Amino acid sequence: MKILIVEDEPSLRELMQKTLVKERYVVETASTFHEASLKIADYSYDCILLDIMLPDGNGLRLLEHIKELRKRENVIIISARNSLEDKVLGLEQGADDYLPKPFHTAELLARIRS
């Protein structure tokens, strides 16, 4: 399974990457909206772990970009924004799941497998 992690916080990005590589996933990362949009346009992923708040854009706009490209990647939003409105908006815009920060890596792995 090929996974793209879109996360601007370096320590969390590295932790997720190490955890997923240990589980034998192929993992790529992006730390900005721009970098993520280029990777999403050029490559296919089985799952995208998507932070909403990025330094140069909004992760929800990346969901729209995925739809515009007619991609079928599964998207799990990983965000510190934990309000009901944020969850509903993310799911309505096409995310498959929403995992609020902080989270345990065991829960992240379970949600990826499901």
LINNOR-V266454 format. One record per residue. N is the residue number from 1. RES is the residue in one letter. PHI is phi in radians with two decimals (none if undefined). Layout:
N:RES:PHI  N:RES:PHI
This chain:
1:M:none  2:K:-1.86  3:I:-2.15  4:L:-1.92  5:I:-1.74  6:V:-1.95  7:E:-2.64  8:D:-1.53  9:E:-1.50  10:P:-0.99  11:S:-1.20  12:L:-1.21  13:R:-1.02  14:E:-1.17  15:L:-1.08  16:M:-1.09  17:Q:-1.08  18:K:-1.07  19:T:-1.07  20:L:-1.25  21:V:-1.11  22:K:-1.05  23:E:-1.50  24:R:1.28  25:Y:-1.52  26:V:-1.52  27:V:-2.21  28:E:-2.11  29:T:-2.28  30:A:-2.53  31:S:-1.89  32:T:-2.33  33:F:-1.02  34:H:-1.06  35:E:-1.07  36:A:-1.14  37:S:-1.12  38:L:-1.14  39:K:-1.15  40:I:-1.13  41:A:-1.22  42:D:-1.60  43:Y:-2.27  44:S:-1.90  45:Y:-2.27  46:D:-1.40  47:C:-2.63  48:I:-2.10  49:L:-1.69  50:L:-2.11  51:D:-1.39  52:I:-1.42  53:M:-1.63  54:L:-1.99  55:P:-1.08  56:D:-2.10  57:G:2.95  58:N:-1.83  59:G:-1.05  60:L:-1.14  61:R:-1.15  62:L:-1.14  63:L:-1.06  64:E:-1.09  65:H:-1.07  66:I:-1.07  67:K:-1.11  68:E:-1.05  69:L:-1.42  70:R:1.04  71:K:-1.46  72:R:-2.08  73:E:-1.09  74:N:-1.38  75:V:-2.16  76:I:-2.00  77:I:-1.35  78:I:-2.12  79:S:-2.56  80:A:-1.32  81:R:-1.36  82:N:-2.10  83:S:-1.35  84:L:-1.03  85:E:-1.09  86:D:-1.11  87:K:-1.08  88:V:-1.08  89:L:-1.05  90:G:-1.06  91:L:-1.20  92:E:-1.18  93:Q:-1.48  94:G:2.11  95:A:-1.21  96:D:-1.57  97:D:-2.77  98:Y:-2.46  99:L:-2.04  100:P:-1.31  101:K:-1.47  102:P:-1.34  103:F:-2.41  104:H:-1.64  105:T:-1.07  106:A:-1.10  107:E:-1.20  108:L:-1.03  109:L:-1.06  110:A:-1.10  111:R:-1.21  112:I:-1.14  113:R:-1.12  114:S:-1.32
